Amino acid sequence: MSLQVQFVTLAMMIASGIGMGAAFDGYRVVSNELRIGRLWIPVLDLLYWAAATLMVFRVLASSNEGEVRVYVFLGLMIGVAFYFWLLSGTVVKLARWLVGAVRSLIRLSIRTIDLLLVRPVKLLYRLIRIFLGFAIVFTLFLVRIVLQLCRPFWLFFRWLSAPVAGPLWTKLKGWSEALGVTGFCRRIAAIIGTFRKKWF
């Protein structure tokens, strides 16, 4: 292995050490901000070290075909020490700022969806409910007026048809009670009345 390849490998290991430190700080900040339970910390640590090891060997394979020498570990230690000496505080502040920015963006998105979608739908539902209530009340009012206007004609027709309609009505009433139609109509009327009281 030439001296140039060794220096390139050393430089890449230093960069890998810096990257490992930055990833560790980012992982630490995110886990603290998200308040991950203590039960998951060992699992996440294991995943971090597995990913870091895979990344280091990937870089090592691309630089010197995967040969492990003493200067490889020396480069990693230099990179990690340099990172925690000069860059750790800045990266931690940047990671916290990014977490705060993401939280603010999520809150803004939720408020925007609530303002532009949820509240208009609720308002539209209330307006439709009020409109239907007024329409039903107005329709019932008109029906009552029409019935009151038609009452004299109905009384006159009833007086004329009483000799024939009286016995026929008695028979129809008996048949409907025998077949259960009267009880069914009463249950339907009770359900409609309950629905109208509940929603309107």
Disulfide bonds with the S-S distance in Angstrom:
none
